[in-house]
Amino acid sequence: MDTQELIEELTQICMKMRSHLSKFSEQKDKKAVVLKHIKRFEKNEAHIPEFPKGSEWFNVSEGLSFTQHLKGKIVLLDFFTYCCINCMHVLAELEEIEKQFSIEDGLVVIGVHSAKFTNERDSKNVLSAVQRYNIRHPVVNDVTLRMWNDMGIICWPSLVILGPNGQPLVVLVGEDHKDEIVLYTKVMLAYFKSLNQISNHNLPMKPAYHLLSSLKDGLLFPGKLAIFSSEQGVKLIISDSGNSRILITNQHGEIEHIIGGTNQGFEDGDFKSAKFNSPQGVCMLDDVIYVADNNNHAIRKINLSEKSVSTIAGTGSQSHDRCGGRSGTNQDLSSPWDVAIYYHEYKNTTVPVLLIAIAGTHQIWALFLKDTIWWKEKKYMAGTCAAIVGSGREENRNNSYPHTAGLAQPSGIVVVQESKVAFLADSESSAIRCLHLDSGRVSAVCGGDKNPANLHAFGDMDGKEYSAKLQHPLGIAWNHLEKQIYVADTYNHKIKSVDVATGYCRTLFGDRKPNSMFSFNEPSDLAVSPDGNILYVADTNNHALKVINLKSKEISTMVISSRRDSNRNIDNTFIFDTTISTRGGELNISFNIVFLNEMKLNMDAPQRWTVSLPANTGTTDTLTGRLPTPVSIKFPEGEADNKFSVVLNIIGCTTDTCLPMKLSVMFNVHRSADVPTMVTEEKELVIQ
């Protein structure tokens, strides 16, 4: 029997085993059944092929092999793709299992990243996903799907457990296998230890997550945005997802409120003590912000008047419920990803309803904030949370009956109140869908495929309806002045617009050219200013918020800063003089960082610079960027000297440790008629 045939047989057997094990109440009886299964397959000659040579690895300092590193270990291979919500759920299960069984105990978890989307094959994007999801175990990028094909894997996620000699013993498909994995692991470790086949040696681990430590004071994988007007002006609500907190800033990026800490958790309380876990969608109603607290599987309520956070739906644990109907915190949820307010009209009454894009069960749910008479005269009491659209099957099925329609990981939702519709970014079908809020009907807008089972109809093509192609869009916004949808076409790294009258989708901004103004990295959401002139973009993997002037087509990066001294904790300060023509001109500065010790600059980490320009000094297309991109500033005509500064947040690494540093570089700008209008300088920053 070859490996593929064995994997197929084990898949079927383990499915039957799950049903069989459920009949036993005693743990000893379950262990006896598992042991019998292990003994049946331990001598099988089919073994897992070695990891392909030259594969990119993460969280280890060298590529692993079954014969060298993994001999004597129980190895759990997690075949995943980082877009998949079910795969994300498995990561949470594996994290708990890894706390119970260490590498020294004999269990090694290895993520085998086998991409669905073209964008997910890029190792830099896989690294960002490893960091974003805080994956601590080794991950290999199976970029050509060689391991996937050699082993006959057919769906995400798939889990294969190997014995200490690399022999396949268990295959589990899908999520919700934590208890089974624990049972199999306990039996395997005990049995193979009795045969002296388990080794307690360690592995060459090198976690990637710590490379992000310099971003803890700024944005870290910002996920979603919302915007509102107040007496003090326009305000932004930012889900700083990687830091597990919510930021409220003014339109210039000055932080007014930090809600939640940089440690993940699930706690209500005041702004400082409350905790979130990778929050995503946010929306505003009066003085209340609603938050889709994704990894806590909950809806949180931020009361700005009381400066408090409370939980209004969800239990903190993932659910498989596809109906709902319970009240508030008695109703568990599954990965809420976005939220929006809809004002539902019934006869002479109007009530607000919180719509929730539930990515985990591929549905739209509603939290009824007041007593509501919904579609077909169905009554819901205030506080009730229930599924209103979607069968729960992952598909791209449009239908006039809301519970017969099928969605595929809806991740963005925006309400157009005047039209009584909501537009959905249906990420796994790579489509934009329309939910008609007067009836529940679901219809196509653009992207995807007519075949509801085809979730691979993705690409990057402007066009009308199904001829348009997107790639895993996560964010969506509405411009009420232009009557257009804006889409964060996440895996194409672009911003697109959709004309709702014609269904035509076209690219507005974005390309992958080095140093391009419009270079995004997996943008996840966007928001339109109240006057319709400014588009704010959560540029997730660039850890930045981009600001686009829709009239002038100018783009800048918003500097997120508190009103405290931003130059505190400076590790090194440098001062340089430079000269610009009195006729005006452009100054381009690049930096060469030199360490006088064994430390080196780690270019896999987000090495960033931020420019601070006093008023009337000069202009720049972007106030922040990543090394080695140069700082570029345009100066007007004039004779007066100026000053400006650049702060660099960098990470230097030795062979076994990394250290975040903040460098302050001050420039004294002199004027002279004798210098050219274009000045290019490279500044060497020597660090001892």
Legacy VTK file of the C-alpha trace (Angstrom):
# vtk DataFile Version 3.0
C-alpha trace
ASCII
DATASET POLYDATA
POINTS 688 float
0.000 0.000 0.000
1.470 3.392 -0.990
1.243 6.569 1.113
-1.772 8.041 -0.712
-3.756 4.826 -0.366
-2.885 4.611 3.329
-3.899 8.248 3.939
-7.238 7.604 2.220
-7.840 4.431 4.269
-6.872 6.137 7.543
-9.212 9.042 6.763
-12.189 6.700 6.491
-11.172 4.607 9.507
-10.636 7.630 11.746
-14.046 9.019 10.795
-15.615 5.744 11.930
-13.387 5.715 15.013
-14.767 9.086 16.077
-18.281 7.689 16.102
-17.123 4.494 17.806
-15.237 6.327 20.570
-18.271 8.456 21.393
-20.057 5.314 22.605
-17.625 4.832 25.503
-17.896 6.829 28.706
-14.749 5.470 30.372
-11.396 6.883 29.290
-9.688 3.508 29.700
-12.053 1.962 27.155
-11.320 4.730 24.657
-7.588 4.280 25.166
-7.900 0.535 24.544
-9.637 1.161 21.202
-6.971 3.689 20.146
-4.116 1.399 21.178
-5.552 -1.418 19.108
-5.695 0.956 16.118
-2.078 2.098 16.652
-0.767 -1.455 16.834
-2.612 -2.298 13.626
-0.851 0.396 11.591
2.542 0.883 13.290
4.303 -1.723 11.129
2.951 -0.361 7.852
5.797 0.207 5.376
4.302 3.376 3.898
6.173 6.420 5.225
5.859 10.138 4.718
8.248 11.495 2.057
10.872 13.981 3.221
10.121 17.692 3.119
11.110 19.055 -0.321
14.656 20.389 -0.430
14.934 24.171 -0.495
11.585 24.688 1.252
11.105 27.907 3.224
10.734 27.286 6.973
9.497 29.550 9.760
10.048 29.442 13.537
13.144 27.261 13.135
16.743 28.173 12.348
17.105 25.339 9.817
14.856 23.109 7.746
13.635 19.985 9.535
13.820 16.396 8.329
12.062 13.238 9.451
15.268 11.244 9.659
17.414 13.838 11.437
15.207 16.067 13.591
11.908 14.211 13.952
13.099 10.665 14.571
11.641 9.539 17.889
8.860 12.153 17.883
5.109 11.924 17.476
4.610 14.414 14.627
1.321 16.166 13.927
1.224 17.649 10.411
-1.355 20.417 10.044
-2.108 20.996 6.350
-3.532 24.526 6.284
-3.885 27.656 4.186
-3.841 30.929 6.068
-7.043 32.381 4.587
-9.215 29.504 5.807
-11.402 30.192 8.864
-11.551 26.481 9.737
-7.743 26.407 9.674
-7.694 29.380 12.059
-9.957 27.464 14.432
-7.577 24.487 14.299
-4.657 26.778 15.214
-6.476 27.654 18.450
-6.986 23.941 19.169
-3.329 23.177 18.468
-2.174 25.980 20.764
-3.983 24.316 23.669
-2.566 20.897 22.752
0.987 22.286 22.585
0.594 23.645 26.121
-0.208 20.113 27.258
2.508 18.250 25.325
5.919 19.805 24.705
8.578 18.932 22.146
10.623 17.413 24.965
7.600 15.280 25.900
7.702 13.887 22.381
5.049 15.781 20.371
6.015 18.078 17.490
3.364 20.082 15.633
4.368 21.196 12.139
2.245 23.448 9.963
2.402 22.491 6.286
1.197 25.597 4.482
-0.476 24.491 1.256
-1.905 27.583 -0.429
-5.365 27.941 -1.931
-4.801 31.437 -3.340
-1.881 32.514 -5.528
-1.011 35.275 -3.066
-0.596 32.739 -0.268
2.315 31.010 -1.992
4.638 33.949 -1.308
6.827 33.111 1.683
6.813 36.733 2.900
3.034 36.583 3.123
3.211 33.242 4.923
5.656 34.805 7.395
3.198 37.645 8.028
0.441 35.089 8.663
2.671 33.142 11.065
3.288 36.368 12.971
-0.310 37.606 12.775
-1.749 34.354 14.150
1.122 34.020 16.639
1.960 30.504 15.439
4.800 29.204 17.593
5.420 25.763 16.048
7.525 25.109 12.905
5.849 25.923 9.595
7.004 24.877 6.118
5.785 26.539 2.937
4.653 23.724 0.627
4.683 26.229 -2.225
4.361 23.684 -5.074
1.864 21.519 -3.119
4.284 18.647 -3.427
3.601 17.237 0.052
-0.120 17.884 -0.387
-0.164 15.873 -3.624
2.278 13.148 -2.543
0.110 12.387 0.470
-3.212 12.722 -1.330
-4.559 15.518 0.883
-7.812 16.869 -0.555
-9.109 19.589 1.793
-8.201 22.225 4.373
-7.605 21.659 7.197
-6.265 18.099 7.301
-4.290 16.672 10.214
-1.953 13.701 9.914
-0.359 12.169 13.037
2.836 10.176 12.531
4.567 7.651 14.732
8.211 7.990 15.877
9.500 6.426 12.651
7.461 8.664 10.354
4.654 6.142 9.854
1.122 7.589 9.296
-1.227 6.462 12.053
-4.107 8.964 12.181
-5.806 11.277 9.667
-8.399 13.843 10.775
-10.254 16.184 8.426
-11.746 19.546 9.391
-11.851 21.268 12.773
-13.062 20.321 16.266
-10.701 17.370 16.862
-8.914 18.612 19.991
-10.159 15.876 22.334
-9.341 13.159 19.797
-5.833 14.518 19.227
-5.189 14.596 22.978
-6.412 11.005 23.287
-4.317 9.740 20.354
-1.251 11.622 21.620
-1.497 10.234 25.154
-1.844 6.662 23.900
0.979 7.021 21.335
3.434 8.583 23.770
2.742 5.957 26.436
2.946 3.044 23.998
6.053 4.111 22.088
7.825 5.166 25.306
7.300 1.613 26.543
9.190 0.500 23.421
11.951 3.093 24.022
11.127 4.797 20.721
10.403 8.328 22.030
13.238 10.866 22.246
13.274 13.959 24.480
15.669 15.960 22.264
14.811 19.546 21.370
14.562 21.230 17.960
16.351 24.335 16.555
13.440 26.678 17.321
13.599 30.366 16.342
10.218 32.076 16.808
9.270 34.690 14.207
6.726 36.550 16.327
9.336 38.386 18.442
10.471 40.256 15.323
7.345 42.386 15.716
8.171 43.717 19.165
9.113 47.160 17.833
5.545 47.683 16.579
3.872 47.344 19.956
3.665 51.136 20.307
2.229 51.597 16.800
-0.143 49.587 14.640
0.260 45.834 14.350
-1.753 44.149 11.591
-4.635 46.684 11.700
-7.779 44.835 10.622
-10.840 47.076 10.360
-11.837 50.757 10.366
-14.846 52.942 11.020
-15.318 56.690 10.914
-17.687 59.070 12.675
-18.252 62.784 13.133
-18.263 64.506 16.491
-18.365 68.074 17.764
-14.563 67.973 17.754
-14.379 66.799 14.138
-13.882 63.532 12.272
-12.788 60.542 14.367
-11.389 57.174 13.329
-11.978 53.849 15.069
-9.147 51.433 14.333
-9.062 47.750 15.171
-5.386 47.343 16.008
-5.883 43.596 15.668
-2.305 42.431 16.217
-2.117 44.422 19.445
-5.612 43.249 20.506
-6.880 46.758 21.154
-9.128 49.474 19.730
-7.744 52.934 18.987
-9.757 56.125 18.558
-7.876 58.915 16.820
-8.614 62.255 15.249
-8.246 62.654 11.488
-4.545 63.468 11.931
-3.757 60.202 13.704
-3.453 61.568 17.241
-4.659 58.898 19.660
-7.492 60.009 21.925
-8.392 56.653 23.456
-6.604 53.311 23.746
-9.116 50.600 24.635
-7.630 47.288 25.697
-4.035 46.260 26.190
-1.438 44.596 24.021
-2.034 41.275 25.790
-4.777 39.032 24.460
-7.633 38.265 26.813
-11.372 38.312 27.371
-12.192 40.796 30.113
-14.769 43.533 30.530
-14.061 46.701 32.485
-12.706 50.184 31.959
-10.601 51.127 28.919
-7.344 50.133 30.589
-8.359 46.818 32.145
-10.538 45.488 29.299
-9.015 42.863 27.001
-9.746 41.748 23.442
-8.363 38.962 21.257
-7.671 40.002 17.656
-10.675 42.346 17.284
-11.894 42.988 13.757
-15.023 44.877 12.637
-16.175 48.058 14.390
-19.202 50.318 13.954
-20.815 53.232 15.779
-24.296 53.904 17.158
-24.763 57.085 19.199
-21.933 57.012 21.770
-21.440 53.246 21.554
-18.905 51.309 19.485
-19.681 47.685 18.641
-16.712 45.364 18.110
-16.481 41.959 16.438
-14.026 40.416 18.904
-12.953 37.682 16.535
-10.832 35.240 18.541
-13.063 35.652 21.575
-16.058 34.755 19.389
-17.960 37.650 20.949
-19.543 41.035 20.311
-18.218 43.727 22.638
-19.727 47.106 23.444
-17.575 50.173 24.086
-19.462 52.936 25.872
-17.605 56.184 25.217
-19.584 58.163 27.815
-18.916 55.675 30.611
-15.471 54.669 29.250
-16.327 51.014 29.727
-16.282 47.751 27.785
-18.895 45.007 28.142
-19.789 41.782 26.347
-23.241 41.715 24.779
-23.118 38.458 22.775
-20.921 35.384 22.827
-19.479 33.227 25.578
-15.779 33.417 24.698
-15.828 29.935 23.168
-16.293 28.971 19.544
-19.707 27.662 18.552
-20.995 25.420 15.781
-24.549 26.748 16.183
-26.055 27.768 12.850
-29.433 28.944 14.168
-29.019 30.965 17.344
-31.969 32.611 18.999
-30.659 32.899 22.548
-30.115 36.133 24.370
-26.828 38.023 24.645
-24.052 36.215 26.435
-26.059 32.975 26.435
-25.590 32.789 22.663
-22.203 31.513 21.541
-20.750 32.603 18.165
-18.078 31.529 15.683
-15.495 34.085 14.523
-17.498 37.292 14.025
-15.499 39.339 11.502
-17.441 42.538 10.821
-20.421 44.523 12.093
-22.764 47.204 10.746
-25.880 49.030 11.939
-29.111 48.794 9.942
-32.203 50.843 10.790
-35.076 48.428 10.271
-38.450 49.931 9.443
-41.712 48.225 10.318
-44.943 50.122 9.840
-44.435 53.309 11.876
-41.403 52.203 13.864
-37.672 52.203 13.172
-35.265 50.181 15.299
-31.479 49.679 15.056
-30.266 46.148 14.318
-26.624 45.087 14.560
-25.722 42.947 11.530
-22.792 40.571 12.085
-20.700 38.858 9.406
-20.046 35.477 11.031
-17.085 34.070 9.116
-16.929 30.852 11.136
-20.322 29.503 10.086
-20.547 31.395 6.759
-23.628 33.392 7.759
-25.025 36.816 8.585
-26.432 37.085 12.086
-28.378 39.873 13.750
-28.243 41.176 17.294
-31.606 42.814 17.909
-30.880 45.839 20.070
-34.579 46.520 20.673
-37.775 44.486 20.373
-38.108 43.922 16.620
-40.635 42.514 14.188
-38.396 41.078 11.466
-39.016 39.430 8.107
-42.252 37.478 7.753
-43.575 39.047 10.948
-41.126 37.141 13.151
-40.694 38.747 16.559
-37.376 39.047 18.366
-36.940 40.367 21.880
-34.230 42.928 22.610
-30.874 41.218 23.147
-31.674 38.199 20.978
-28.891 37.086 18.641
-29.811 34.855 15.696
-28.794 33.738 12.218
-30.770 35.574 9.541
-28.960 34.684 6.280
-27.039 31.627 5.127
-27.467 27.873 5.370
-24.086 27.429 7.039
-22.737 25.562 4.014
-19.663 27.196 2.498
-20.753 28.142 -1.017
-21.537 31.006 -3.373
-25.265 30.387 -3.653
-27.629 33.275 -4.317
-31.270 32.777 -3.414
-34.488 34.601 -2.656
-34.820 32.644 0.579
-32.270 33.902 3.117
-31.652 30.585 4.892
-31.202 28.749 1.587
-28.531 31.131 0.338
-24.930 30.059 0.875
-22.047 32.353 1.851
-18.316 31.639 1.977
-16.580 33.258 4.938
-18.207 36.713 4.805
-15.600 39.114 6.170
-16.851 42.604 5.351
-20.283 44.219 5.525
-21.524 47.742 4.793
-25.122 48.991 4.953
-26.572 51.382 2.387
-29.531 52.604 4.391
-31.286 54.565 1.631
-31.410 51.458 -0.581
-32.168 49.001 2.231
-29.283 46.740 1.205
-26.021 45.518 2.671
-23.014 44.687 0.526
-20.835 41.776 1.599
-17.176 40.995 0.962
-17.526 37.220 0.636
-13.866 36.351 0.916
-13.648 32.621 0.101
-15.810 32.959 -3.009
-13.789 36.062 -3.993
-17.072 37.847 -4.641
-19.090 40.891 -3.660
-22.645 39.938 -2.720
-25.792 41.956 -1.995
-28.184 41.299 0.879
-31.600 42.890 0.341
-32.650 43.948 3.807
-36.344 44.247 3.007
-36.656 40.511 2.300
-33.401 38.639 2.955
-32.760 37.900 -0.702
-29.092 37.410 -1.627
-27.877 38.361 -5.112
-24.582 38.627 -6.988
-22.751 41.915 -7.548
-19.374 40.962 -9.033
-16.635 38.368 -8.867
-16.968 34.673 -8.110
-18.688 32.217 -10.405
-22.218 31.217 -11.383
-21.516 27.722 -10.094
-22.222 28.000 -6.333
-19.787 25.170 -5.550
-16.843 26.849 -7.304
-14.853 28.717 -4.653
-11.726 28.875 -6.831
-12.984 31.476 -9.333
-10.481 34.120 -8.297
-8.057 36.365 -10.162
-7.346 40.017 -10.854
-9.486 41.353 -13.669
-11.657 44.420 -14.139
-15.039 43.704 -15.637
-18.745 43.369 -15.134
-20.450 40.930 -12.789
-18.940 37.420 -13.113
-16.302 38.515 -15.630
-14.676 40.599 -12.875
-12.226 38.688 -10.724
-11.092 39.406 -7.177
-8.821 37.503 -4.786
-10.057 37.046 -1.204
-11.525 40.524 -0.539
-11.921 41.317 3.163
-13.109 44.924 3.314
-15.918 46.969 1.805
-17.112 50.583 2.099
-19.762 52.828 0.549
-19.303 56.321 -0.863
-22.728 57.923 -0.544
-21.751 60.835 -2.817
-20.349 58.790 -5.694
-22.849 55.931 -5.160
-20.015 53.457 -5.434
-18.667 50.541 -3.466
-14.995 50.491 -2.531
-13.416 47.071 -2.052
-10.213 46.081 -0.297
-9.184 43.365 -2.761
-6.889 41.935 -0.132
-4.851 39.269 -1.897
-4.469 41.382 -5.037
-3.128 44.227 -2.836
-5.507 46.658 -4.541
-8.390 49.023 -3.915
-11.232 48.614 -6.402
-14.572 50.276 -7.003
-17.879 48.791 -8.092
-20.592 50.759 -9.862
-23.756 49.287 -8.370
-25.862 50.424 -11.334
-23.824 48.465 -13.876
-22.023 45.907 -11.721
-18.716 47.017 -13.276
-15.646 46.542 -11.082
-12.430 48.418 -11.798
-9.047 48.927 -10.171
-8.505 52.331 -8.549
-5.241 52.010 -6.629
-2.545 49.461 -5.983
0.371 47.663 -7.605
3.322 45.580 -6.412
6.063 47.741 -7.918
8.921 48.570 -5.502
8.687 52.043 -3.959
5.351 52.694 -5.663
3.089 55.249 -4.002
0.161 52.852 -4.197
1.866 49.731 -2.923
-0.342 47.927 -0.396
0.227 44.633 1.374
-2.979 42.696 2.029
-5.226 45.701 2.801
-8.147 44.434 4.887
-10.585 47.315 5.197
-11.411 50.888 4.231
-13.596 53.792 5.296
-14.827 56.912 3.504
-14.783 60.342 5.134
-18.189 62.005 5.680
-17.537 64.464 2.828
-16.692 61.602 0.448
-13.244 63.003 -0.399
-10.895 60.857 1.674
-10.469 57.085 1.666
-8.763 55.524 4.681
-7.191 52.088 4.160
-6.086 49.541 6.745
-2.877 48.386 5.050
-2.637 45.320 7.224
0.700 43.673 6.468
2.395 47.060 6.227
1.149 47.794 9.773
-0.096 51.151 8.550
-3.108 53.321 7.858
-3.053 54.885 4.384
-4.918 58.074 3.485
-6.021 58.605 -0.130
-7.340 61.935 -1.434
-9.930 60.759 -3.963
-9.868 64.048 -5.850
-6.132 64.683 -6.158
-5.195 60.939 -6.071
-2.506 61.735 -3.500
-1.682 59.126 -0.868
0.036 59.398 2.483
0.612 57.248 5.527
-1.047 58.416 8.694
1.351 58.655 11.616
-0.383 57.143 14.635
0.898 58.920 17.728
-0.135 59.735 21.245
-0.001 63.250 22.594
2.835 62.207 24.848
6.434 62.754 23.835
6.944 60.490 20.830
10.730 60.717 21.093
11.032 59.049 24.481
13.027 55.838 24.776
15.383 56.853 21.979
18.358 54.472 21.842
20.621 56.560 19.561
20.499 60.130 18.265
22.210 61.392 15.089
22.453 64.948 13.709
23.330 65.776 10.087
23.552 68.883 7.947
22.274 69.004 4.398
21.892 71.762 1.808
18.987 72.458 -0.565
18.810 74.927 -3.427
17.124 78.245 -2.784
15.143 77.485 -5.961
13.535 74.558 -4.149
14.135 70.922 -4.894
13.909 67.333 -3.771
15.963 65.611 -1.081
16.266 61.822 -1.113
17.932 60.217 1.907
18.781 56.558 2.342
20.174 55.012 5.500
22.984 52.515 5.964
22.872 51.048 9.469
26.224 49.741 10.676
26.608 47.671 13.851
30.015 47.604 15.544
29.133 44.340 17.306
27.900 40.948 16.058
24.379 42.241 15.529
22.857 42.532 12.034
19.770 44.182 10.631
17.056 41.564 10.087
15.274 42.502 6.861
12.534 39.927 7.528
11.426 42.193 10.365
9.474 45.428 9.685
12.304 48.004 9.704
10.430 51.307 9.532
11.076 55.035 9.377
8.749 57.942 10.179
9.284 61.554 9.112
8.264 64.520 11.239
7.959 67.697 9.170
7.255 71.006 10.944
4.737 73.298 9.245
5.970 75.113 6.113
9.101 72.968 5.904
8.391 70.746 2.915
6.096 68.040 1.609
6.353 64.294 1.222
4.204 61.661 -0.459
4.484 59.417 2.568
5.421 60.114 6.165
6.436 56.540 6.881
8.063 53.677 5.020
10.207 50.571 5.279
13.926 50.269 4.784
15.636 50.328 2.324
13.061 52.708 0.767
14.581 56.227 0.910
12.985 59.238 2.579
11.914 61.723 -0.096
11.012 65.369 0.702
10.187 68.229 -1.660
11.173 71.759 -0.585
9.681 75.022 -1.915
11.684 78.062 -2.962
13.164 80.013 -0.099
16.280 81.066 1.782
15.370 80.245 5.379
17.007 77.256 7.062
14.760 74.436 8.284
14.856 71.352 10.462
13.111 68.018 10.259
13.570 64.645 11.923
13.290 60.963 11.073
12.658 58.237 13.647
13.715 54.702 12.712
12.205 51.688 14.476
14.545 48.818 13.666
15.326 45.304 14.854
18.888 44.031 15.113
19.535 40.320 15.592
22.376 38.074 16.652
22.290 34.350 15.956
19.970 33.690 18.888
18.275 36.940 19.932
16.671 40.068 18.479
16.511 43.570 19.955
14.168 46.424 18.937
15.772 49.894 18.758
14.577 53.430 18.153
16.925 55.839 16.363
16.344 59.586 16.077
17.939 61.383 13.111
17.819 65.206 13.032
18.542 67.132 9.824
19.545 70.804 9.701
18.527 72.013 6.246
20.595 74.905 4.884
19.885 76.864 1.698
22.296 77.759 -1.106
21.953 78.914 -4.707
24.971 76.792 -5.712
23.516 73.285 -5.187
21.362 71.292 -7.618
17.620 70.987 -7.160
17.904 67.203 -6.818
19.980 66.046 -3.827
20.637 62.388 -2.969
22.421 61.407 0.227
23.252 58.172 2.034
23.665 58.561 5.773
25.609 55.986 7.764
24.195 55.321 11.233
26.836 53.607 13.371
25.524 51.675 16.384
27.886 50.339 19.014
LINES 1 689
688 0 1 2 3 4 5 6 7 8 9 10 11 12 13 14 15 16 17 18 19 20 21 22 23 24 25 26 27 28 29 30 31 32 33 34 35 36 37 38 39 40 41 42 43 44 45 46 47 48 49 50 51 52 53 54 55 56 57 58 59 60 61 62 63 64 65 66 67 68 69 70 71 72 73 74 75 76 77 78 79 80 81 82 83 84 85 86 87 88 89 90 91 92 93 94 95 96 97 98 99 100 101 102 103 104 105 106 107 108 109 110 111 112 113 114 115 116 117 118 119 120 121 122 123 124 125 126 127 128 129 130 131 132 133 134 135 136 137 138 139 140 141 142 143 144 145 146 147 148 149 150 151 152 153 154 155 156 157 158 159 160 161 162 163 164 165 166 167 168 169 170 171 172 173 174 175 176 177 178 179 180 181 182 183 184 185 186 187 188 189 190 191 192 193 194 195 196 197 198 199 200 201 202 203 204 205 206 207 208 209 210 211 212 213 214 215 216 217 218 219 220 221 222 223 224 225 226 227 228 229 230 231 232 233 234 235 236 237 238 239 240 241 242 243 244 245 246 247 248 249 250 251 252 253 254 255 256 257 258 259 260 261 262 263 264 265 266 267 268 269 270 271 272 273 274 275 276 277 278 279 280 281 282 283 284 285 286 287 288 289 290 291 292 293 294 295 296 297 298 299 300 301 302 303 304 305 306 307 308 309 310 311 312 313 314 315 316 317 318 319 320 321 322 323 324 325 326 327 328 329 330 331 332 333 334 335 336 337 338 339 340 341 342 343 344 345 346 347 348 349 350 351 352 353 354 355 356 357 358 359 360 361 362 363 364 365 366 367 368 369 370 371 372 373 374 375 376 377 378 379 380 381 382 383 384 385 386 387 388 389 390 391 392 393 394 395 396 397 398 399 400 401 402 403 404 405 406 407 408 409 410 411 412 413 414 415 416 417 418 419 420 421 422 423 424 425 426 427 428 429 430 431 432 433 434 435 436 437 438 439 440 441 442 443 444 445 446 447 448 449 450 451 452 453 454 455 456 457 458 459 460 461 462 463 464 465 466 467 468 469 470 471 472 473 474 475 476 477 478 479 480 481 482 483 484 485 486 487 488 489 490 491 492 493 494 495 496 497 498 499 500 501 502 503 504 505 506 507 508 509 510 511 512 513 514 515 516 517 518 519 520 521 522 523 524 525 526 527 528 529 530 531 532 533 534 535 536 537 538 539 540 541 542 543 544 545 546 547 548 549 550 551 552 553 554 555 556 557 558 559 560 561 562 563 564 565 566 567 568 569 570 571 572 573 574 575 576 577 578 579 580 581 582 583 584 585 586 587 588 589 590 591 592 593 594 595 596 597 598 599 600 601 602 603 604 605 606 607 608 609 610 611 612 613 614 615 616 617 618 619 620 621 622 623 624 625 626 627 628 629 630 631 632 633 634 635 636 637 638 639 640 641 642 643 644 645 646 647 648 649 650 651 652 653 654 655 656 657 658 659 660 661 662 663 664 665 666 667 668 669 670 671 672 673 674 675 676 677 678 679 680 681 682 683 684 685 686 687
